Amino acid sequence: MLTPEARDALRDQLGDDVRFDVAMSRYTSLRIGGNADAAATPRSAQQVEGLLRTCHQHRVPHTVLGNGFNTLVLDGGIEGVVILTHRMRRLEERPGGCIHAEAGVSHASLMGLCQREGLAGLEYGAGIPGTIGGWVVMNAGIGTREAKDVVKRVEVVSPTGRKRKHIEGEALRFRYRALRGLAPGSVIVSALLSVEPSEPEQVKREIKRMLAQRSGSQPLDVPSCGSVFMNPPGDYAGRLIEEAGLKGHRHGGAEISTVHANFIANRGGARACDVLALIREAQRVVKERSGIALHTEVRILGREAA
Ligand SMILES: Cc1cc2nc3c(=O)[nH]c(=O)nc-3n(C[C@H](O)[C@H](O)[C@H](O)COP(=O)(O)OP(=O)(O)OC[C@H]3O[C@@H](n4cnc5c(N)ncnc54)[C@H](O)[C@@H]3O)c2cc1C
């Protein structure tokens, strides 16, 4: 619960760009999640700094959300302010083979710029939904190509909003579907990405090819959060779950996808507790059958319902 003073301070700062008691199911691709005390949609790095300073001053916790494509928000909602980055969407080509993108730029907009201007190197990301901020934090990718291969630099605001700094790509500690080393509560406000000059038609063809590879192999017509588990070394979480006979297994409105067993789909009316039940069941059954521990890729935010 926010104090009246904290509410006033947030309103003074962001006006209509802060709302209270906001359903997070509107901001996650699973269409699941309880309410956040407040949701703020800053439009610039300066507004993020101001917002974090206000949160710090009033002892209000904050959480960041891009497009919520790899996030499960629990049914009890999120305490404090959720910073939704989707209004920070400045995107431009920079000299020296670079693209500068604010954190809330969508992958789709990025692909659009690459196609129009004939900029190659990011096509592997075609069809990975989400924002630049989420892409960097998740080190999103396919096969061996990940965000780490193209991120030259990120701009980060410290958790208290007092500092904003640039971190060079080599200093970022990317791991499989993770970025380590940022102080908890830091907000990525922009990234500089490497690209190479090419022909628009060539880039377009490559993006089309990447998109075609996806259709049919992923359940794209139902709400999901992408891969639920990270692949264990030398194997695939989806294969292990399928082998364990869990494809199509349901809990409430949640279902282990019949198309790709590493996806959980919201078949209608699913709650986070249903998804959690399937996650735990898949972990238990796979461990029993194959001895392999599955670890979640999806980020779980908020609190379970009382
Ligand atoms: C159909 C489908 C297919 C997918 N395919 C792939 C794939 O092939 N490869 C792959 O890697 N992923 C895939 N994903 C997962 C997802 O698209 C990526 O993880 C994506 O990068 C998430 O971006 P987002 O903006 O939605 O992040 P969110 O889900 O909003 O956030 C993810 C995490 O990043 C944090 N975060 C977000 N923005 C910021 C910021 N600006 N500063 C600090 N922290 C931040 C959040 O707090 C959260 O912990 C898929 C998902 C779906 C639904």
The ligand as an ORCA input file, in Angstrom:
! r2SCAN-3c Opt
* xyz 0 1
  C       6.030    -16.546    -28.393
  C       7.320    -16.198    -27.693
  C       8.541    -16.551    -28.274
  C       9.752    -16.246    -27.636
  N      10.934    -16.612    -28.231
  C      12.101    -16.334    -27.614
  C      13.361    -16.727    -28.222
  O      13.421    -17.291    -29.294
  N      14.498    -16.417    -27.543
  C      14.488    -15.779    -26.332
  O      15.558    -15.523    -25.781
  N      13.329    -15.396    -25.759
  C      12.138    -15.655    -26.354
  N      10.959    -15.284    -25.758
  C      10.979    -14.590    -24.478
  C      10.947    -13.050    -24.572
  O      10.508    -12.661    -25.848
  C      12.325    -12.419    -24.319
  O      12.837    -12.812    -23.062
  C      12.251    -10.898    -24.378
  O      13.551    -10.372    -24.400
  C      11.470    -10.309    -23.205
  O      11.344     -8.910    -23.387
  P      10.281     -8.085    -22.549
  O      10.476     -6.652    -22.822
  O       8.920     -8.605    -22.773
  O      10.776     -8.420    -21.068
  P       9.897     -8.564    -19.740
  O       9.241     -9.899    -19.731
  O       9.043     -7.381    -19.569
  O      11.034     -8.526    -18.635
  C      11.953     -9.581    -18.506
  C      12.895     -9.271    -17.333
  O      13.664     -8.118    -17.645
  C      13.476     -7.075    -16.670
  N      13.484     -5.822    -17.420
  C      12.745     -5.514    -18.525
  N      13.073     -4.297    -18.995
  C      14.033     -3.807    -18.153
  C      14.776     -2.581    -18.108
  N      14.592     -1.603    -18.998
  N      15.671     -2.422    -17.101
  C      15.857     -3.384    -16.176
  N      15.184     -4.555    -16.151
  C      14.289     -4.769    -17.153
  C      12.141     -7.394    -16.004
  O      12.102     -6.913    -14.674
  C      12.144     -8.922    -16.048
  O      12.903     -9.439    -14.981
  C       9.730    -15.570    -26.384
  C       8.501    -15.200    -25.808
  C       7.306    -15.512    -26.451
  C       6.005    -15.105    -25.806
*
